[in-house]
Amino acid sequence: MAWADEMRLGLCGQVRKVWAPRGVKVRQRIQFQRVWRYLALAVDGMHGTLMWCWIGSMKGEAIAEAVEHWQAHGIQAVVWDRAGGHRAPEVQKWTLRRIEQPAAAPELNPAERVFEELRRAVEGEPYATLEQKVAVVERELKALAAEPERVKRLAGWEWIRDAYAQLPAKVIVP
């Protein structure tokens, strides 16, 4: 079972908080190009694994590509929010079990912790192209995926482990 969500990545930058001596004016370069890609991420905090793919939008057909990718790689159930694309007919045709979280509750989704790590690595830097920014995110994802214990610390929350341990053996998804 994995917890999943999508992160929009683009060249429309954000001003980030940075440390500076008192009285020193901080100047940050930001970009205003409205081009986007979406990172569809599935996180298994129990085993410390990540699975991801890039999609072009949050529409049903794009999310169905991510679901197909996850299912082909062994994910049998996914927990995610109630985004419209998650309930699209194109997604419903897959046999992947879907568990919905309450709406507008990102604090319940461990994938958001991984997104925080990724944003920390890429935001605050201007990139010449979206592909360069995607490459940096890919590098960070691969580094994070190579450290299952770190993923477990980020996404293997105690309440999730406790709930998982209380499931009957025949319900638990390997």
MIDOSE-1310 file (N, C-alpha, C; in nm, 2 decimals, decimal comma, always signed):
residues 174
mawa	+0,08/-0,12/+0,00/+0,00/+0,00/+0,00/+0,09/+0,12/+0,00; +0,05/+0,22/-0,08/+0,13/+0,35/-0,09/+0,04/+0,47/-0,07; +0,09/+0,57/-0,02/+0,03/+0,70/-0,01/+0,07/+0,78/-0,13; -0,02/+0,84/-0,20/+0,01/+0,91/-0,32/-0,04/+1,05/-0,33
demr	+0,03/+1,13/-0,41/-0,02/+1,27/-0,44/+0,06/+1,32/-0,56; +0,02/+1,44/-0,60/+0,09/+1,50/-0,71/+0,15/+1,64/-0,67; +0,26/+1,67/-0,72/+0,33/+1,80/-0,70/+0,34/+1,87/-0,83; +0,30/+2,00/-0,84/+0,31/+2,08/-0,96/+0,45/+2,14/-0,95
lglc	+0,53/+2,12/-1,06/+0,66/+2,18/-1,07/+0,66/+2,27/-1,19; +0,71/+2,39/-1,17/+0,71/+2,48/-1,28/+0,82/+2,59/-1,27; +0,81/+2,68/-1,36/+0,91/+2,79/-1,36/+0,86/+2,92/-1,30; +0,74/+2,91/-1,24/+0,69/+3,03/-1,17/+0,73/+3,02/-1,03
gqvr	+0,84/+3,09/-0,99/+0,91/+3,07/-0,87/+0,84/+3,13/-0,75; +0,90/+3,10/-0,63/+0,85/+3,15/-0,50/+0,96/+3,21/-0,43; +0,93/+3,31/-0,35/+1,03/+3,37/-0,26/+1,03/+3,28/-0,14; +1,15/+3,23/-0,10/+1,17/+3,14/+0,02/+1,24/+3,22/+0,13
kvwa	+1,21/+3,18/+0,25/+1,27/+3,24/+0,37/+1,42/+3,19/+0,37; +1,51/+3,29/+0,39/+1,65/+3,26/+0,40/+1,71/+3,33/+0,52; +1,82/+3,28/+0,57/+1,89/+3,35/+0,68/+1,97/+3,46/+0,63; +1,97/+3,57/+0,70/+2,06/+3,69/+0,66/+2,09/+3,77/+0,78
prgv	+2,20/+3,83/+0,79/+2,23/+3,92/+0,90/+2,13/+4,03/+0,91; +2,10/+4,08/+1,03/+2,00/+4,18/+1,06/+2,04/+4,31/+0,98; +1,95/+4,37/+0,91/+1,97/+4,49/+0,84/+2,02/+4,47/+0,69; +2,05/+4,34/+0,65/+2,09/+4,31/+0,52/+1,97/+4,28/+0,43
kvrq	+1,95/+4,35/+0,32/+1,84/+4,32/+0,24/+1,87/+4,20/+0,15; +1,78/+4,11/+0,15/+1,80/+3,98/+0,07/+1,72/+4,00/-0,06; +1,79/+3,97/-0,17/+1,73/+3,98/-0,30/+1,73/+3,83/-0,36; +1,62/+3,79/-0,40/+1,61/+3,66/-0,46/+1,55/+3,68/-0,60
riqf	+1,62/+3,61/-0,70/+1,57/+3,61/-0,83/+1,46/+3,50/-0,84; +1,34/+3,54/-0,90/+1,24/+3,44/-0,93/+1,20/+3,45/-1,07; +1,13/+3,35/-1,12/+1,09/+3,34/-1,26/+0,94/+3,35/-1,27; +0,89/+3,39/-1,38/+0,74/+3,40/-1,40/+0,70/+3,34/-1,53
qrvw	+0,76/+3,22/-1,56/+0,71/+3,15/-1,68/+0,61/+3,05/-1,63; +0,50/+3,05/-1,70/+0,39/+2,96/-1,66/+0,39/+2,83/-1,74; +0,49/+2,75/-1,71/+0,50/+2,61/-1,77/+0,51/+2,51/-1,66; +0,44/+2,40/-1,67/+0,43/+2,31/-1,56/+0,45/+2,16/-1,60
ryla	+0,49/+2,08/-1,51/+0,48/+1,93/-1,51/+0,44/+1,89/-1,38; +0,39/+1,77/-1,37/+0,34/+1,72/-1,24/+0,41/+1,59/-1,21; +0,46/+1,58/-1,08/+0,52/+1,47/-1,03/+0,41/+1,38/-0,96; +0,38/+1,27/-1,01/+0,29/+1,17/-0,94/+0,38/+1,08/-0,86
lavd	+0,36/+1,09/-0,73/+0,45/+1,02/-0,64/+0,37/+0,92/-0,55; +0,42/+0,80/-0,53/+0,36/+0,70/-0,44/+0,47/+0,67/-0,34; +0,43/+0,68/-0,21/+0,53/+0,66/-0,10/+0,48/+0,54/-0,01; +0,57/+0,45/+0,01/+0,54/+0,34/+0,10/+0,63/+0,36/+0,22
gmhg	+0,58/+0,43/+0,32/+0,66/+0,46/+0,44/+0,69/+0,34/+0,53; +0,62/+0,23/+0,51/+0,65/+0,11/+0,59/+0,78/+0,04/+0,54; +0,80/+0,04/+0,41/+0,92/-0,02/+0,35/+1,02/+0,08/+0,31; +0,99/+0,21/+0,31/+1,08/+0,31/+0,27/+1,11/+0,32/+0,12
tlmw	+1,00/+0,29/+0,04/+1,01/+0,30/-0,11/+0,94/+0,41/-0,17; +0,99/+0,46/-0,28/+0,92/+0,56/-0,36/+0,90/+0,51/-0,50; +0,79/+0,55/-0,56/+0,77/+0,52/-0,70/+0,71/+0,65/-0,76; +0,76/+0,69/-0,87/+0,71/+0,82/-0,93/+0,71/+0,81/-1,08
cwig	+0,64/+0,90/-1,14/+0,64/+0,93/-1,28/+0,59/+1,07/-1,31; +0,62/+1,12/-1,42/+0,59/+1,26/-1,46/+0,47/+1,26/-1,55; +0,37/+1,34/-1,52/+0,25/+1,35/-1,60/+0,23/+1,50/-1,64; +0,15/+1,52/-1,75/+0,14/+1,65/-1,80/+0,03/+1,74/-1,74
smkg	-0,07/+1,68/-1,67/-0,18/+1,75/-1,61/-0,24/+1,67/-1,49; -0,34/+1,73/-1,43/-0,41/+1,66/-1,32/-0,54/+1,60/-1,37; -0,56/+1,60/-1,50/-0,68/+1,54/-1,56/-0,68/+1,39/-1,55; -0,79/+1,33/-1,56/-0,81/+1,19/-1,54/-0,72/+1,10/-1,63
eaia	-0,71/+1,13/-1,76/-0,62/+1,05/-1,84/-0,48/+1,05/-1,80; -0,43/+1,17/-1,76/-0,29/+1,18/-1,71/-0,27/+1,10/-1,58; -0,36/+1,11/-1,49/-0,35/+1,04/-1,36/-0,36/+0,89/-1,39; -0,44/+0,85/-1,48/-0,46/+0,71/-1,52/-0,32/+0,65/-1,56
eave	-0,24/+0,73/-1,63/-0,11/+0,68/-1,67/-0,02/+0,65/-1,55; -0,03/+0,74/-1,44/+0,04/+0,72/-1,32/-0,01/+0,59/-1,25; -0,14/+0,57/-1,24/-0,20/+0,45/-1,18/-0,15/+0,33/-1,25; -0,15/+0,33/-1,39/-0,11/+0,22/-1,46/+0,04/+0,19/-1,43
hwqa	+0,12/+0,29/-1,42/+0,26/+0,27/-1,39/+0,28/+0,21/-1,25; +0,21/+0,26/-1,15/+0,22/+0,21/-1,02/+0,17/+0,06/-1,01; +0,06/+0,03/-1,08/+0,01/-0,10/-1,07/+0,10/-0,20/-1,14; +0,16/-0,16/-1,25/+0,26/-0,24/-1,32/+0,38/-0,27/-1,24
hgiq	+0,41/-0,18/-1,14/+0,53/-0,20/-1,06/+0,49/-0,26/-0,92; +0,37/-0,32/-0,91/+0,33/-0,39/-0,79/+0,25/-0,32/-0,68; +0,22/-0,20/-0,70/+0,14/-0,13/-0,60/-0,01/-0,18/-0,62; -0,07/-0,23/-0,51/-0,20/-0,29/-0,51/-0,31/-0,20/-0,45
avvw	-0,26/-0,10/-0,37/-0,36/-0,01/-0,31/-0,29/+0,13/-0,29; -0,37/+0,23/-0,30/-0,32/+0,37/-0,29/-0,41/+0,45/-0,21; -0,36/+0,53/-0,12/-0,43/+0,63/-0,03/-0,40/+0,76/-0,09; -0,51/+0,84/-0,12/-0,49/+0,97/-0,17/-0,60/+1,06/-0,15
drag	-0,59/+1,19/-0,18/-0,70/+1,29/-0,15/-0,81/+1,27/-0,25; -0,90/+1,37/-0,25/-1,02/+1,36/-0,33/-1,02/+1,45/-0,45; -0,90/+1,46/-0,51/-0,89/+1,55/-0,63/-0,98/+1,49/-0,74; -1,03/+1,58/-0,82/-1,13/+1,53/-0,93/-1,07/+1,43/-1,02
ghra	-0,94/+1,45/-1,06/-0,87/+1,35/-1,15/-0,86/+1,21/-1,09; -0,86/+1,20/-0,95/-0,85/+1,07/-0,89/-0,97/+0,99/-0,91; -1,09/+1,06/-0,93/-1,21/+0,99/-0,94/-1,26/+0,98/-1,09; -1,18/+1,02/-1,18/-1,22/+1,02/-1,32/-1,24/+0,88/-1,37
pevq	-1,33/+0,86/-1,47/-1,36/+0,73/-1,53/-1,23/+0,66/-1,58; -1,13/+0,73/-1,63/-1,01/+0,67/-1,68/-0,93/+0,60/-1,57; -0,94/+0,66/-1,45/-0,87/+0,60/-1,33/-0,95/+0,49/-1,28; -1,08/+0,50/-1,28/-1,17/+0,39/-1,22/-1,15/+0,26/-1,29
kwtl	-1,11/+0,26/-1,41/-1,11/+0,13/-1,49/-0,99/+0,04/-1,44; -0,90/+0,09/-1,36/-0,79/+0,01/-1,31/-0,83/-0,06/-1,19; -0,77/-0,17/-1,16/-0,81/-0,25/-1,04/-0,74/-0,21/-0,92; -0,66/-0,12/-0,92/-0,59/-0,07/-0,80/-0,69/-0,02/-0,70
rrie	-0,67/-0,07/-0,58/-0,76/-0,03/-0,47/-0,73/+0,12/-0,43; -0,84/+0,20/-0,42/-0,82/+0,34/-0,38/-0,89/+0,37/-0,25; -0,82/+0,43/-0,16/-0,87/+0,48/-0,04/-0,86/+0,63/-0,03; -0,97/+0,70/-0,01/-0,97/+0,84/-0,01/-0,95/+0,90/+0,13
qpaa	-0,87/+1,00/+0,13/-0,84/+1,08/+0,26/-0,95/+1,19/+0,26; -0,96/+1,25/+0,38/-1,05/+1,37/+0,38/-1,00/+1,48/+0,29; -1,09/+1,56/+0,24/-1,05/+1,67/+0,15/-0,98/+1,77/+0,23; -0,88/+1,84/+0,16/-0,80/+1,95/+0,21/-0,73/+1,91/+0,34
apel	-0,67/+1,80/+0,35/-0,60/+1,75/+0,46/-0,46/+1,70/+0,43; -0,37/+1,79/+0,37/-0,24/+1,74/+0,33/-0,15/+1,69/+0,45; -0,19/+1,74/+0,57/-0,11/+1,69/+0,68/-0,12/+1,54/+0,71; -0,22/+1,48/+0,65/-0,24/+1,33/+0,67/-0,17/+1,25/+0,57
npae	-0,11/+1,31/+0,47/-0,05/+1,24/+0,36/+0,11/+1,25/+0,37; +0,17/+1,13/+0,39/+0,32/+1,13/+0,40/+0,39/+1,18/+0,28; +0,32/+1,17/+0,16/+0,39/+1,21/+0,04/+0,42/+1,36/+0,04; +0,34/+1,44/+0,12/+0,37/+1,58/+0,14/+0,50/+1,60/+0,20
rvfe	+0,54/+1,52/+0,29/+0,68/+1,53/+0,36/+0,79/+1,52/+0,25; +0,77/+1,42/+0,16/+0,87/+1,41/+0,05/+0,87/+1,53/-0,04; +0,75/+1,58/-0,07/+0,74/+1,71/-0,15/+0,82/+1,82/-0,08; +0,81/+1,83/+0,05/+0,88/+1,94/+0,13/+1,03/+1,92/+0,10
elrr	+1,08/+1,80/+0,11/+1,22/+1,78/+0,09/+1,26/+1,82/-0,06; +1,18/+1,78/-0,15/+1,21/+1,82/-0,29/+1,20/+1,97/-0,31; +1,10/+2,04/-0,26/+1,09/+2,18/-0,27/+1,22/+2,25/-0,21; +1,26/+2,20/-0,09/+1,38/+2,26/-0,03/+1,50/+2,25/-0,12
aveg	+1,51/+2,14/-0,20/+1,62/+2,12/-0,29/+1,62/+2,21/-0,41; +1,50/+2,24/-0,46/+1,49/+2,31/-0,59/+1,44/+2,45/-0,59; +1,36/+2,49/-0,49/+1,31/+2,63/-0,49/+1,42/+2,73/-0,45; +1,39/+2,85/-0,50/+1,49/+2,96/-0,46/+1,60/+2,97/-0,57
epya	+1,60/+2,89/-0,67/+1,70/+2,89/-0,77/+1,63/+2,91/-0,91; +1,67/+3,00/-0,99/+1,61/+3,01/-1,12/+1,67/+2,90/-1,22; +1,59/+2,85/-1,30/+1,63/+2,75/-1,40/+1,61/+2,80/-1,54; +1,70/+2,76/-1,63/+1,68/+2,81/-1,77/+1,56/+2,74/-1,83
tleq	+1,54/+2,61/-1,80/+1,43/+2,54/-1,86/+1,36/+2,45/-1,76; +1,24/+2,41/-1,79/+1,17/+2,32/-1,70/+1,24/+2,19/-1,69; +1,30/+2,14/-1,80/+1,37/+2,01/-1,80/+1,49/+2,02/-1,70; +1,56/+2,13/-1,69/+1,67/+2,14/-1,59/+1,61/+2,12/-1,45
kvav	+1,50/+2,18/-1,42/+1,44/+2,17/-1,29/+1,39/+2,03/-1,26; +1,33/+1,97/-1,36/+1,29/+1,83/-1,35/+1,41/+1,74/-1,32; +1,52/+1,76/-1,39/+1,64/+1,68/-1,37/+1,69/+1,69/-1,23; +1,68/+1,81/-1,17/+1,72/+1,83/-1,03/+1,63/+1,75/-0,94
vere	+1,50/+1,75/-0,96/+1,41/+1,68/-0,88/+1,43/+1,53/-0,90; +1,46/+1,48/-1,02/+1,49/+1,34/-1,04/+1,61/+1,30/-0,96; +1,71/+1,38/-0,96/+1,83/+1,35/-0,89/+1,80/+1,34/-0,74; +1,72/+1,43/-0,69/+1,69/+1,43/-0,55/+1,60/+1,31/-0,51
lkal	+1,51/+1,27/-0,60/+1,42/+1,15/-0,58/+1,51/+1,03/-0,58; +1,60/+1,02/-0,67/+1,69/+0,90/-0,68/+1,77/+0,89/-0,55; +1,82/+1,00/-0,50/+1,90/+1,00/-0,38/+1,82/+0,96/-0,26; +1,70/+1,01/-0,26/+1,61/+0,97/-0,15/+1,57/+0,83/-0,15
aaep	+1,54/+0,78/-0,27/+1,50/+0,64/-0,29/+1,61/+0,54/-0,25; +1,73/+0,59/-0,26/+1,85/+0,51/-0,23/+1,87/+0,50/-0,08; +1,79/+0,57/+0,00/+1,80/+0,57/+0,15/+1,66/+0,53/+0,21; +1,63/+0,41/+0,21/+1,50/+0,36/+0,26/+1,47/+0,41/+0,40
ervk	+1,58/+0,41/+0,48/+1,56/+0,45/+0,62/+1,52/+0,59/+0,64; +1,57/+0,68/+0,55/+1,53/+0,82/+0,55/+1,39/+0,83/+0,50; +1,35/+0,76/+0,40/+1,21/+0,76/+0,36/+1,12/+0,71/+0,47; +1,16/+0,61/+0,55/+1,08/+0,56/+0,66/+1,06/+0,67/+0,77
rlag	+1,17/+0,74/+0,79/+1,16/+0,85/+0,89/+1,07/+0,96/+0,84; +1,07/+0,99/+0,71/+0,98/+1,10/+0,66/+0,84/+1,05/+0,65; +0,81/+0,93/+0,61/+0,68/+0,89/+0,57/+0,62/+0,77/+0,65; +0,70/+0,71/+0,73/+0,65/+0,59/+0,81/+0,60/+0,63/+0,94
wewi	+0,50/+0,71/+0,94/+0,45/+0,77/+1,07/+0,39/+0,66/+1,16; +0,41/+0,69/+1,29/+0,37/+0,59/+1,39/+0,22/+0,55/+1,38; +0,13/+0,65/+1,36/-0,01/+0,62/+1,35/-0,04/+0,53/+1,23; +0,04/+0,54/+1,13/+0,02/+0,46/+1,01/+0,07/+0,32/+1,04
rday	+0,19/+0,31/+1,10/+0,24/+0,18/+1,14/+0,14/+0,10/+1,24; +0,09/+0,18/+1,33/-0,01/+0,12/+1,43/-0,13/+0,07/+1,36; -0,19/+0,15/+1,27/-0,31/+0,11/+1,20/-0,28/-0,01/+1,11; -0,17/-0,01/+1,05/-0,13/-0,12/+0,96/-0,11/-0,25/+1,04
aqlp	-0,06/-0,24/+1,16/-0,04/-0,36/+1,24/-0,17/-0,42/+1,29; -0,27/-0,33/+1,30/-0,40/-0,38/+1,35/-0,49/-0,44/+1,24; -0,45/-0,43/+1,12/-0,53/-0,49/+1,01/-0,52/-0,65/+1,02; -0,63/-0,71/+0,99/-0,62/-0,86/+0,98/-0,52/-0,90/+0,87
akvi	-0,46/-1,02/+0,89/-0,36/-1,06/+0,80/-0,40/-1,07/+0,65; -0,53/-1,11/+0,63/-0,58/-1,13/+0,49/-0,60/-0,99/+0,42; -0,61/-0,88/+0,50/-0,64/-0,75/+0,44/-0,51/-0,68/+0,41; -0,40/-0,72/+0,47/-0,27/-0,65/+0,45/-0,22/-0,67/+0,31
vp	-0,18/-0,56/+0,24/-0,13/-0,57/+0,11/+0,02/-0,58/+0,12; +0,09/-0,67/+0,06/+0,23/-0,68/+0,07/+0,31/-0,57/+0,01
